[in-house]
Amino acid sequence: MKKLLYISQHLLKCTLIFFIAFIWLKFFIDRGWLTILLSIAITLSIELVSILLSRKKNAISSLKLVEKEKAEDMYFSLINSNAIDFLYNLFKTRFQLAEKKKNYIKIKKENEENYIVYPVLSLDILNASQIANIMKGLNKENFSKLILICFDYDSNCDSLLKSYNKEIIILNKFETYATIFKEFDYYPQITHKFYKNTKQTFKQLIAFSLNKSRSKGYIISAIILFITSFFVKLNLYYCIIASVLLILALVSYINPQFNQKQKTNLF
């Protein structure tokens, strides 16, 4: 099933690239068969380059708007409560050997692996220096995986994680909700609301427009305009708009920046 989904995704991406190439080549080449062959060649070349440049990443599903609000409220409520007690009770539902420490939870699994869940609860961005201090404080602990829970984290943290021989996973407030609270079906009580400016920024509008869920609408609109271009005099105008729609569909479908990825198999 996964292979079928993977193949269908690449076929759709190739189809979008083919249509974009075909739309413009037909203005410069009179022979239909040559236009089709060149469009196929361009499509295969772009697809090959994209495969070579792409990296395997874990699939992340975006949280719905309501869930994002819940995630923020739950995280903010944890800051204003005893988070260690809550996390201890949460992990006790699945791991009998969970142990409550002063600043973290230690989990011992049946395969003798020890995990540490360390909440860094504040509204600040987690940085590399904080991670280094946490690791220094845990140097006497025997563990194979460290899971850090935070509001959000600096992109520079990723390079630091490779410096340790322990597996370190950082979860922001949304990832914590998706991979821990939902996974365990155990949620903190919302005692505080996280209020923020609800005015949409330009970046949010772009993310909304280029979300994967809007790909289908762009494709249908582009196909309608492309077909229309064969029957009206202003066919260049229709082809330009169709090309723009196909590019939007392609970007929204394959660009991970606007389609969050989910970390799985934490425990």
LUMMARDREN-390716 format. One record per residue (C-alpha): residue number from 1; residue in one letter; z, y, x. Coordinates in Angstrom, 2 decimals, m for minus. Layout:
% residues N
<rec i="NUM" aa="a" pz="Z" py="Y" px="X"/>
...
***
This chain:
% residues 267
<rec i="1" aa="m" pz="0.00" py="0.00" px="0.00"/>
<rec i="2" aa="k" pz="0.86" py="2.36" px="2.86"/>
<rec i="3" aa="k" pz="m2.42" py="1.55" px="4.60"/>
<rec i="4" aa="l" pz="m4.34" py="2.22" px="1.38"/>
<rec i="5" aa="l" pz="m2.59" py="5.57" px="0.97"/>
<rec i="6" aa="y" pz="m3.27" py="6.45" px="4.61"/>
<rec i="7" aa="i" pz="m6.98" py="5.61" px="4.24"/>
<rec i="8" aa="s" pz="m7.32" py="7.56" px="0.97"/>
<rec i="9" aa="q" pz="m5.70" py="10.64" px="2.54"/>
<rec i="10" aa="h" pz="m8.14" py="10.61" px="5.44"/>
<rec i="11" aa="l" pz="m11.10" py="10.02" px="3.13"/>
<rec i="12" aa="l" pz="m10.14" py="13.05" px="1.07"/>
<rec i="13" aa="k" pz="m9.73" py="15.16" px="4.20"/>
<rec i="14" aa="c" pz="m13.14" py="14.04" px="5.50"/>
<rec i="15" aa="t" pz="m14.72" py="14.78" px="2.12"/>
<rec i="16" aa="l" pz="m13.40" py="18.35" px="2.19"/>
<rec i="17" aa="i" pz="m14.69" py="18.89" px="5.73"/>
<rec i="18" aa="f" pz="m18.08" py="17.38" px="4.79"/>
<rec i="19" aa="f" pz="m18.50" py="19.73" px="1.81"/>
<rec i="20" aa="i" pz="m17.62" py="22.80" px="3.89"/>
<rec i="21" aa="a" pz="m20.17" py="21.82" px="6.55"/>
<rec i="22" aa="f" pz="m22.83" py="20.90" px="3.97"/>
<rec i="23" aa="i" pz="m22.44" py="24.15" px="2.01"/>
<rec i="24" aa="w" pz="m23.34" py="26.25" px="5.06"/>
<rec i="25" aa="l" pz="m25.86" py="23.98" px="6.76"/>
<rec i="26" aa="k" pz="m28.06" py="23.93" px="3.66"/>
<rec i="27" aa="f" pz="m28.73" py="27.67" px="4.15"/>
<rec i="28" aa="f" pz="m30.25" py="27.09" px="7.59"/>
<rec i="29" aa="i" pz="m31.86" py="23.65" px="7.24"/>
<rec i="30" aa="d" pz="m34.48" py="22.89" px="4.59"/>
<rec i="31" aa="r" pz="m34.43" py="19.12" px="5.03"/>
<rec i="32" aa="g" pz="m31.75" py="17.58" px="2.83"/>
<rec i="33" aa="w" pz="m31.39" py="14.37" px="4.82"/>
<rec i="34" aa="l" pz="m30.90" py="16.27" px="8.08"/>
<rec i="35" aa="t" pz="m28.27" py="18.49" px="6.45"/>
<rec i="36" aa="i" pz="m26.40" py="15.40" px="5.28"/>
<rec i="37" aa="l" pz="m26.58" py="13.71" px="8.71"/>
<rec i="38" aa="l" pz="m25.36" py="16.82" px="10.53"/>
<rec i="39" aa="s" pz="m22.56" py="17.30" px="7.99"/>
<rec i="40" aa="i" pz="m21.45" py="13.69" px="8.56"/>
<rec i="41" aa="a" pz="m21.59" py="14.18" px="12.33"/>
<rec i="42" aa="i" pz="m19.51" py="17.37" px="12.15"/>
<rec i="43" aa="t" pz="m17.01" py="15.68" px="9.82"/>
<rec i="44" aa="l" pz="m16.57" py="12.67" px="12.10"/>
<rec i="45" aa="s" pz="m16.20" py="14.88" px="15.16"/>
<rec i="46" aa="i" pz="m13.51" py="17.05" px="13.56"/>
<rec i="47" aa="e" pz="m11.69" py="14.00" px="12.21"/>
<rec i="48" aa="l" pz="m11.75" py="12.33" px="15.63"/>
<rec i="49" aa="v" pz="m10.35" py="15.43" px="17.32"/>
<rec i="50" aa="s" pz="m7.63" py="15.78" px="14.66"/>
<rec i="51" aa="i" pz="m6.60" py="12.14" px="15.13"/>
<rec i="52" aa="l" pz="m6.41" py="12.55" px="18.90"/>
<rec i="53" aa="l" pz="m4.33" py="15.72" px="18.61"/>
<rec i="54" aa="s" pz="m2.05" py="14.56" px="15.81"/>
<rec i="55" aa="r" pz="1.34" py="13.00" px="16.40"/>
<rec i="56" aa="k" pz="3.14" py="10.46" px="14.31"/>
<rec i="57" aa="k" pz="5.92" py="12.15" px="12.40"/>
<rec i="58" aa="n" pz="8.31" py="10.93" px="9.72"/>
<rec i="59" aa="a" pz="7.17" py="11.76" px="6.21"/>
<rec i="60" aa="i" pz="9.14" py="14.58" px="4.56"/>
<rec i="61" aa="s" pz="9.07" py="15.24" px="0.87"/>
<rec i="62" aa="s" pz="9.68" py="18.76" px="m0.30"/>
<rec i="63" aa="l" pz="12.70" py="19.48" px="m2.40"/>
<rec i="64" aa="k" pz="12.11" py="21.02" px="m5.77"/>
<rec i="65" aa="l" pz="13.29" py="24.58" px="m6.30"/>
<rec i="66" aa="v" pz="16.25" py="23.49" px="m8.45"/>
<rec i="67" aa="e" pz="17.30" py="20.94" px="m5.82"/>
<rec i="68" aa="k" pz="17.04" py="23.55" px="m3.09"/>
<rec i="69" aa="e" pz="19.40" py="25.81" px="m5.01"/>
<rec i="70" aa="k" pz="21.80" py="22.89" px="m5.47"/>
<rec i="71" aa="a" pz="21.59" py="22.06" px="m1.77"/>
<rec i="72" aa="e" pz="22.51" py="25.63" px="m0.83"/>
<rec i="73" aa="d" pz="25.36" py="25.77" px="m3.35"/>
<rec i="74" aa="m" pz="26.74" py="22.42" px="m2.19"/>
<rec i="75" aa="y" pz="26.58" py="23.38" px="1.45"/>
<rec i="76" aa="f" pz="28.27" py="26.74" px="0.76"/>
<rec i="77" aa="s" pz="30.96" py="24.93" px="m1.28"/>
<rec i="78" aa="l" pz="31.60" py="22.57" px="1.65"/>
<rec i="79" aa="i" pz="32.18" py="25.54" px="3.93"/>
<rec i="80" aa="n" pz="34.91" py="26.71" px="1.55"/>
<rec i="81" aa="s" pz="36.57" py="23.31" px="1.16"/>
<rec i="82" aa="n" pz="37.83" py="20.39" px="3.24"/>
<rec i="83" aa="a" pz="34.46" py="19.01" px="4.34"/>
<rec i="84" aa="i" pz="35.94" py="16.26" px="6.52"/>
<rec i="85" aa="d" pz="37.80" py="14.73" px="3.56"/>
<rec i="86" aa="f" pz="34.67" py="14.87" px="1.43"/>
<rec i="87" aa="l" pz="32.46" py="13.26" px="4.08"/>
<rec i="88" aa="y" pz="35.08" py="10.59" px="4.76"/>
<rec i="89" aa="n" pz="35.19" py="9.64" px="1.05"/>
<rec i="90" aa="l" pz="31.40" py="9.69" px="0.91"/>
<rec i="91" aa="f" pz="30.89" py="7.32" px="3.83"/>
<rec i="92" aa="k" pz="33.76" py="5.08" px="2.69"/>
<rec i="93" aa="t" pz="31.62" py="4.15" px="m0.33"/>
<rec i="94" aa="r" pz="29.31" py="2.22" px="2.01"/>
<rec i="95" aa="f" pz="31.12" py="1.77" px="5.33"/>
<rec i="96" aa="q" pz="34.60" py="0.26" px="5.22"/>
<rec i="97" aa="l" pz="35.14" py="1.03" px="8.90"/>
<rec i="98" aa="a" pz="34.63" py="4.77" px="8.52"/>
<rec i="99" aa="e" pz="37.30" py="6.69" px="10.39"/>
<rec i="100" aa="k" pz="38.37" py="10.29" px="9.81"/>
<rec i="101" aa="k" pz="38.85" py="12.46" px="12.88"/>
<rec i="102" aa="k" pz="39.87" py="16.11" px="13.11"/>
<rec i="103" aa="n" pz="36.34" py="17.53" px="13.26"/>
<rec i="104" aa="y" pz="34.07" py="14.60" px="12.46"/>
<rec i="105" aa="i" pz="33.65" py="11.18" px="10.88"/>
<rec i="106" aa="k" pz="33.21" py="8.07" px="13.02"/>
<rec i="107" aa="i" pz="31.40" py="5.12" px="11.45"/>
<rec i="108" aa="k" pz="31.49" py="1.62" px="12.90"/>
<rec i="109" aa="k" pz="28.75" py="m0.65" px="11.60"/>
<rec i="110" aa="e" pz="28.70" py="m4.42" px="11.47"/>
<rec i="111" aa="n" pz="26.32" py="m4.59" px="14.42"/>
<rec i="112" aa="e" pz="28.98" py="m2.86" px="16.53"/>
<rec i="113" aa="e" pz="27.06" py="0.43" px="16.65"/>
<rec i="114" aa="n" pz="29.17" py="3.56" px="16.32"/>
<rec i="115" aa="y" pz="27.83" py="6.65" px="14.56"/>
<rec i="116" aa="i" pz="29.40" py="10.09" px="14.48"/>
<rec i="117" aa="v" pz="28.75" py="12.59" px="11.69"/>
<rec i="118" aa="y" pz="29.74" py="16.04" px="12.89"/>
<rec i="119" aa="p" pz="29.60" py="18.95" px="10.40"/>
<rec i="120" aa="v" pz="29.06" py="22.38" px="11.96"/>
<rec i="121" aa="l" pz="29.76" py="24.31" px="8.79"/>
<rec i="122" aa="s" pz="28.95" py="28.00" px="8.95"/>
<rec i="123" aa="l" pz="26.16" py="30.33" px="7.91"/>
<rec i="124" aa="d" pz="25.00" py="30.73" px="11.51"/>
<rec i="125" aa="i" pz="22.02" py="29.04" px="13.12"/>
<rec i="126" aa="l" pz="23.01" py="26.07" px="15.29"/>
<rec i="127" aa="n" pz="21.94" py="26.64" px="18.89"/>
<rec i="128" aa="a" pz="21.61" py="24.59" px="22.07"/>
<rec i="129" aa="s" pz="24.88" py="25.88" px="23.55"/>
<rec i="130" aa="q" pz="26.86" py="24.66" px="20.54"/>
<rec i="131" aa="i" pz="25.28" py="21.21" px="20.81"/>
<rec i="132" aa="a" pz="26.16" py="21.06" px="24.51"/>
<rec i="133" aa="n" pz="29.80" py="21.94" px="23.72"/>
<rec i="134" aa="i" pz="29.95" py="19.32" px="20.97"/>
<rec i="135" aa="m" pz="28.59" py="16.65" px="23.31"/>
<rec i="136" aa="k" pz="31.12" py="17.70" px="25.95"/>
<rec i="137" aa="g" pz="33.93" py="17.29" px="23.43"/>
<rec i="138" aa="l" pz="32.69" py="13.81" px="22.52"/>
<rec i="139" aa="n" pz="32.31" py="12.52" px="26.09"/>
<rec i="140" aa="k" pz="35.22" py="10.08" px="25.63"/>
<rec i="141" aa="e" pz="33.85" py="8.68" px="22.39"/>
<rec i="142" aa="n" pz="31.77" py="5.51" px="22.34"/>
<rec i="143" aa="f" pz="28.82" py="6.09" px="19.99"/>
<rec i="144" aa="s" pz="25.07" py="5.49" px="19.84"/>
<rec i="145" aa="k" pz="24.04" py="8.11" px="17.28"/>
<rec i="146" aa="l" pz="25.25" py="11.63" px="16.52"/>
<rec i="147" aa="i" pz="24.33" py="13.32" px="13.23"/>
<rec i="148" aa="l" pz="24.92" py="17.07" px="13.14"/>
<rec i="149" aa="i" pz="25.12" py="18.84" px="9.76"/>
<rec i="150" aa="c" pz="24.46" py="22.57" px="9.83"/>
<rec i="151" aa="f" pz="23.08" py="25.51" px="7.86"/>
<rec i="152" aa="d" pz="19.95" py="25.57" px="10.01"/>
<rec i="153" aa="y" pz="19.09" py="25.09" px="13.68"/>
<rec i="154" aa="d" pz="17.17" py="26.83" px="16.41"/>
<rec i="155" aa="s" pz="13.83" py="25.33" px="17.44"/>
<rec i="156" aa="n" pz="15.04" py="25.25" px="21.05"/>
<rec i="157" aa="c" pz="17.51" py="22.52" px="20.11"/>
<rec i="158" aa="d" pz="14.75" py="19.89" px="20.02"/>
<rec i="159" aa="s" pz="14.11" py="20.07" px="23.76"/>
<rec i="160" aa="l" pz="17.83" py="19.80" px="24.55"/>
<rec i="161" aa="l" pz="18.23" py="16.59" px="22.52"/>
<rec i="162" aa="k" pz="15.94" py="14.77" px="24.97"/>
<rec i="163" aa="s" pz="18.40" py="15.50" px="27.78"/>
<rec i="164" aa="y" pz="20.99" py="13.07" px="26.38"/>
<rec i="165" aa="n" pz="20.93" py="9.30" px="26.37"/>
<rec i="166" aa="k" pz="22.35" py="9.34" px="22.82"/>
<rec i="167" aa="e" pz="20.29" py="9.61" px="19.67"/>
<rec i="168" aa="i" pz="21.02" py="13.02" px="18.15"/>
<rec i="169" aa="i" pz="19.78" py="14.02" px="14.69"/>
<rec i="170" aa="i" pz="20.19" py="17.53" px="13.29"/>
<rec i="171" aa="l" pz="20.18" py="18.05" px="9.52"/>
<rec i="172" aa="n" pz="19.95" py="21.46" px="7.91"/>
<rec i="173" aa="k" pz="21.37" py="22.12" px="4.44"/>
<rec i="174" aa="f" pz="18.27" py="20.82" px="2.66"/>
<rec i="175" aa="e" pz="17.92" py="17.71" px="4.84"/>
<rec i="176" aa="t" pz="21.63" py="16.96" px="4.37"/>
<rec i="177" aa="y" pz="21.16" py="17.06" px="0.61"/>
<rec i="178" aa="a" pz="18.05" py="14.86" px="0.70"/>
<rec i="179" aa="t" pz="19.13" py="12.25" px="3.26"/>
<rec i="180" aa="i" pz="22.89" py="12.03" px="2.72"/>
<rec i="181" aa="f" pz="24.01" py="13.32" px="m0.68"/>
<rec i="182" aa="k" pz="21.03" py="11.88" px="m2.59"/>
<rec i="183" aa="e" pz="20.93" py="8.71" px="m0.51"/>
<rec i="184" aa="f" pz="24.61" py="7.95" px="m1.22"/>
<rec i="185" aa="d" pz="24.45" py="9.43" px="m4.73"/>
<rec i="186" aa="y" pz="27.64" py="11.28" px="m3.86"/>
<rec i="187" aa="y" pz="27.69" py="15.05" px="m4.18"/>
<rec i="188" aa="p" pz="30.22" py="17.77" px="m3.30"/>
<rec i="189" aa="q" pz="31.57" py="19.71" px="m6.23"/>
<rec i="190" aa="i" pz="29.94" py="23.12" px="m6.51"/>
<rec i="191" aa="t" pz="32.83" py="25.58" px="m6.35"/>
<rec i="192" aa="h" pz="30.91" py="28.50" px="m4.84"/>
<rec i="193" aa="k" pz="27.44" py="29.84" px="m5.51"/>
<rec i="194" aa="f" pz="25.23" py="30.85" px="m2.62"/>
<rec i="195" aa="y" pz="23.69" py="34.15" px="m3.69"/>
<rec i="196" aa="k" pz="20.72" py="35.48" px="m1.82"/>
<rec i="197" aa="n" pz="17.84" py="37.90" px="m2.25"/>
<rec i="198" aa="t" pz="15.52" py="36.24" px="m4.77"/>
<rec i="199" aa="k" pz="12.60" py="38.53" px="m3.91"/>
<rec i="200" aa="q" pz="9.82" py="36.38" px="m2.51"/>
<rec i="201" aa="t" pz="8.74" py="37.16" px="1.02"/>
<rec i="202" aa="f" pz="5.14" py="37.01" px="2.20"/>
<rec i="203" aa="k" pz="5.92" py="33.78" px="4.05"/>
<rec i="204" aa="q" pz="7.30" py="32.19" px="0.87"/>
<rec i="205" aa="l" pz="4.20" py="33.21" px="m1.07"/>
<rec i="206" aa="i" pz="1.98" py="31.66" px="1.59"/>
<rec i="207" aa="a" pz="4.07" py="28.47" px="1.57"/>
<rec i="208" aa="f" pz="3.79" py="28.33" px="m2.24"/>
<rec i="209" aa="s" pz="0.02" py="28.85" px="m2.16"/>
<rec i="210" aa="l" pz="m0.58" py="26.29" px="0.59"/>
<rec i="211" aa="n" pz="1.69" py="23.58" px="m0.78"/>
<rec i="212" aa="k" pz="0.11" py="20.14" px="m1.04"/>
<rec i="213" aa="s" pz="0.55" py="20.10" px="m4.83"/>
<rec i="214" aa="r" pz="m2.10" py="22.83" px="m5.15"/>
<rec i="215" aa="s" pz="m4.83" py="20.92" px="m3.28"/>
<rec i="216" aa="k" pz="m6.25" py="19.33" px="m6.44"/>
<rec i="217" aa="g" pz="m6.77" py="22.69" px="m8.15"/>
<rec i="218" aa="y" pz="m8.57" py="24.13" px="m5.12"/>
<rec i="219" aa="i" pz="m10.86" py="21.10" px="m4.89"/>
<rec i="220" aa="i" pz="m11.84" py="21.14" px="m8.58"/>
<rec i="221" aa="s" pz="m12.54" py="24.88" px="m8.49"/>
<rec i="222" aa="a" pz="m14.64" py="24.53" px="m5.32"/>
<rec i="223" aa="i" pz="m16.72" py="21.70" px="m6.79"/>
<rec i="224" aa="i" pz="m17.44" py="23.72" px="m9.95"/>
<rec i="225" aa="l" pz="m18.54" py="26.75" px="m7.91"/>
<rec i="226" aa="f" pz="m20.60" py="24.57" px="m5.56"/>
<rec i="227" aa="i" pz="m22.51" py="23.02" px="m8.46"/>
<rec i="228" aa="t" pz="m22.96" py="26.47" px="m10.03"/>
<rec i="229" aa="s" pz="m24.56" py="27.78" px="m6.83"/>
<rec i="230" aa="f" pz="m27.65" py="25.62" px="m7.48"/>
<rec i="231" aa="f" pz="m28.35" py="27.34" px="m10.80"/>
<rec i="232" aa="v" pz="m27.70" py="31.04" px="m10.20"/>
<rec i="233" aa="k" pz="m29.30" py="33.62" px="m7.93"/>
<rec i="234" aa="l" pz="m26.07" py="34.69" px="m6.24"/>
<rec i="235" aa="n" pz="m25.63" py="31.24" px="m4.72"/>
<rec i="236" aa="l" pz="m24.37" py="32.64" px="m1.39"/>
<rec i="237" aa="y" pz="m21.43" py="34.30" px="m3.14"/>
<rec i="238" aa="y" pz="m20.50" py="31.06" px="m4.90"/>
<rec i="239" aa="c" pz="m20.79" py="29.09" px="m1.67"/>
<rec i="240" aa="i" pz="m18.53" py="31.51" px="0.17"/>
<rec i="241" aa="i" pz="m15.84" py="31.27" px="m2.51"/>
<rec i="242" aa="a" pz="m16.25" py="27.47" px="m2.67"/>
<rec i="243" aa="s" pz="m15.83" py="27.29" px="1.12"/>
<rec i="244" aa="v" pz="m12.65" py="29.38" px="0.98"/>
<rec i="245" aa="l" pz="m11.24" py="27.13" px="m1.75"/>
<rec i="246" aa="l" pz="m12.09" py="24.00" px="0.22"/>
<rec i="247" aa="i" pz="m10.45" py="25.44" px="3.34"/>
<rec i="248" aa="l" pz="m7.33" py="26.25" px="1.30"/>
<rec i="249" aa="a" pz="m7.33" py="22.69" px="m0.08"/>
<rec i="250" aa="l" pz="m7.70" py="21.27" px="3.43"/>
<rec i="251" aa="v" pz="m4.91" py="23.40" px="4.89"/>
<rec i="252" aa="s" pz="m2.52" py="22.76" px="2.00"/>
<rec i="253" aa="y" pz="m3.20" py="19.03" px="2.17"/>
<rec i="254" aa="i" pz="m2.76" py="18.39" px="5.89"/>
<rec i="255" aa="n" pz="m0.62" py="21.25" px="7.23"/>
<rec i="256" aa="p" pz="2.99" py="20.01" px="7.69"/>
<rec i="257" aa="q" pz="4.33" py="23.57" px="7.97"/>
<rec i="258" aa="f" pz="4.03" py="23.99" px="4.20"/>
<rec i="259" aa="n" pz="5.04" py="20.43" px="3.30"/>
<rec i="260" aa="q" pz="8.53" py="19.60" px="4.50"/>
<rec i="261" aa="k" pz="9.17" py="16.22" px="6.09"/>
<rec i="262" aa="q" pz="12.11" py="13.96" px="5.37"/>
<rec i="263" aa="k" pz="14.22" py="12.20" px="7.95"/>
<rec i="264" aa="t" pz="14.86" py="8.63" px="6.87"/>
<rec i="265" aa="n" pz="16.91" py="5.60" px="7.99"/>
<rec i="266" aa="l" pz="19.87" py="7.59" px="9.28"/>
<rec i="267" aa="f" pz="22.35" py="4.76" px="8.79"/>
***
